[in-house]
Structures are given as structure tokens and as C-alpha cells.
Amino acid sequence: MREGFTVWFTGLPSSGKSTLARMLEPIIRERGFNVEVLDGDEVRLHLSKGLGFSKEDRDENIRRIGYVASLVTRSGGVAITCAISPYCAIRDEARQKIGRFVEVFVKCSLEACIERDAKGLYKKALQGEIQNFTGVSDPYEEPLAPEVVVETDKESPEQSLHRIVAHLESLGYLPEEGFSGLTDVAIPSYLHREIERRVTVTRFPDVSHYVTHLLTQALREQDHEPIAIEEKTEILERLRELGYVE
């Protein structure tokens, strides 16, 4: 079974976390994964109803999100979380619990967040109508070593998305575009052991990702060893017969 992972968006309110999460969702789904988006507002409504906005309640909210994300990841799916998660310690706790965890810091200036705030929450917070509001009356602790940083006040959503997807591919978590039809197949144990031995010195985390990489590279090295369209079709047909692609 393909291994799951979690993409953990964090950033100020209105920084663009939910927008990027929803843009990322169909891309990951097209690559062959089941995906669950854990949106901060939706979680508050259904999973964390009754919790307030004290530090203790915020931490409990993030723990619940982290727990659900860990279940999705463990079952081979992809969890995309887009809650503010303002405190470093609780994000690190989620990282330890989940394991295969990619933190995306959605960096955006406070001024830009205020300007794009469609709900008017910043205005209310600045007027004292909302207490414990992140970025105004409550702190936001920036990640110390996130896997990805996107600057949504300086780049387009498409540019930010491209950076995130490229990093997931570089980790071997996400198959390269165009090969989402790859499926798991049984291979002899001796071959599995040999591939595992080689995987230890590559950037790929498991055998399936390594084999996927080898297959995609073999089909894409046409500049070095050009092949005819008929030959490429024959190769793809053979791979289908072997169960490597659909």
C-alpha cells in the first residue's frame, strides 16, 4: 500500500491557507491518493465545538486535528490541514505524532492579511470586539524550520502551489505528474530486499516510490536515447501487462 502523509499549512488568518489547500487537494487526488482536507473553521464547527480561544483550547483543537491527520496518514491517505495553529510546540507535537509531515508556512504580512480579510475579523479584533485574535491580541509563532515557505503577499497562488507540489515530488511523497496510474504489484522477496538496500542511499522513502522513479526516468530519457512512438507505445503496453500502470 502506498504510504500516506500530511501537509500542514500554518499562517496568520487570511494568509491564504485554505485557498492553497483546496488548490492542492485535486492535484494529490489525481496522483492516486485519497485526500481529506481538515479546514480550521469546519473542524471548529464539528470536531471542536465548544472550545474557546484560550491557549489551552487552541492547543486542544490542534491536537484533535493532529489526531485525525495521523489516522488518515496511517491508512495511506493524505491529510491537508489548514488551521492557524499559532504555537510552535503544538505543531511539533503533531509532527512527532504523524511522522510523514510536511509543514508549509504560508507567510504573509499582517497588512496584506488585514486588507484581504473578507469577514472583517481583523477590524473587529483591532476595535477590541474579538479577544485572543491571532496576529492582533494573541501571538503567532513562525515555524523555525518548515519544509516549505510560500509568500502569498509576493507571489500568485499558482506560484505558491507549484513550489509546494515540487517539494512533495522531491521528497518522493507525490508521484510525478502523468504517472498517477502506477499501482502496487507483488515482486519477489529477493528483489524487494535488493531495492530496499538501494533505497537507503537515495532520496526516496520506500520501494514503491523508487520503482516509480525508475520507470518514469526510463520513459523520459528520450533526449539521450530517442525512441520511436511505436516503441514507447510497446513499452507502455508491456508495463500495463505487468501491472505497473493502468
Secondary structure, DSSP 8 states (H G I E B T S, - for coil): ----EEEEEE-STTSSHHHHHHHHHHHHHHTT--EEEEEHHHHHHHTSTT--SSHHHHHHHHHHHHHHHHHHHHTT-EEEEE-----HHHHHHHHHHHSSEEEEEEE--HHHHHHT-TT-HHHHHHTTSSSS-BTTTB-----SS-SEEEETTTS-HHHHHHHHHHHHHHHTSS--TT-TT-------HHHHHHHHHHHTTSS-SSHHHHHHHHHHHHHHTTTTS---HHHHHHHHHHHHHHTS--
